[in-house]
Amino acid sequence: MAATKHKVQPKKMHVRKGDFVMIISGKDAGKKGKIIEVIPKKGRVVVEKANMVKRHTKPSQSMPQGGIVQKEAPLASSNVMLYCQECKSVTRVSYKVTEDGKYRVCKHCGVNLPDKH
């Protein structure tokens, strides 16, 4: 019997691109930064200046020298938590619905979180 290939469903992420987060586990635990990229199919995020890895690159037209380049690598979205800059703590997201629409709100202080995509 042939094995069937299942389509990978994107996971619902608790953070978005542009959110300010704190890494809560792993080698960079305690670091804070902005999310550069979200990869929902793999459940991963890329945080600026965190989880830095070295890539050995071949010479190319854009980089004729080649060499060793440092760049951010994706990490599991479960290892990051939203950081509220108003109350200076990590928080979960709550939603507030008004006539204007649905807003993301800090669980601790109740302030609106930025909605940047």
N, C-alpha and C positions, 0 to 999 in steps of 0.2 A: 504494500500500500504506500502510495507516494505521500510525502509530508507536504502539508499545505502551508503556504507562507501567509502570515497574518500581517495586516497593515498596522503600522505603529501609530497609535493615537497620541496626539500631543497632550502633555500633562498640563493641568491648570496650575499656573504659577502664582505664588503669593507675593511676588515682587515684579516690578516692571523695569524696563530700560530707563535710566535716569534716576532711579531711586538711590538714596544714600543708605548703605547697609553696613552692618558690622559682621565680621566673620566670627562665628561662635565655636567652631571646632576645626581641627586640623593644624597644620604647621604655621598658618598665619592667623591663628585665633587671636582676637582682640583688635585686629586691624580694621580700619574703617575706610570706605571708599564708595565711589559711584559705580553703578552697573553700566558697563559699556555695551554688553550684548546679552540677549536672553536666547537660549536654545531650548524651546519647549519640548521638542521631540525627544531629547535626551535628558530633560530635567536638569539642565545645567545653566550656569550664569558665568559671565566674565566680569570681574571686578578690577577697576583700575589700580595699578601698582600692588596687586596681590597675586599670589600663586605664580610668581615669576619663574619661567623656565628658560633654558638656553637652547637655541636652535642653531645647528651647524648648517649654514647655507652655502650652496654652490654659487660661484660668480654668475651674475645675470646682467641684463642690460640696465636694469634699475639699480643694481648694486654690483658694479664691476669687480670690486675687491672680494666679495663673498665674506666669509668669516663667521664669527659667533654673535648671534643676535639674541638679546633678552626680550621676551614678550610675555604677556599675561596668558595663562592657560585657563580653560573652563574648570569650574568646581561645582560640586553638587549644590542645587538650590536649597537643600535641607541644611547645609552648613552655613547659610547666611540668614540674618534676621534684620528686618527693617529697623533703622535707627532714627528716632525722632530728635531733631536738632533743637526743638523748643524745650522739651523736658530732659534732654541729654541722657536718654536711655533707650535700650532696645525695646521694641514693642510689637504687638500683633496688630493687624489691620481690622478696623471695624468700619461698617458702612452706614452712612446717614443718608436717608432719602428725603428730599424736599421737592417743592414744585419745580425748582430749577434743574434737578437731576439727582444723580447718585454720586456721593462723594466718599473718598477714603478718609478715615479719621483715625487719629492715634487713640489707642485704647486707654492710655494713662491720662493724658491732658486734654483730649477732645479736640485738638487743633486739626484743621484740614491738612492733609498731606499733599505735596505737589503732584499734579497730574501731567507729567512730561512723558511723551512717548519718543 
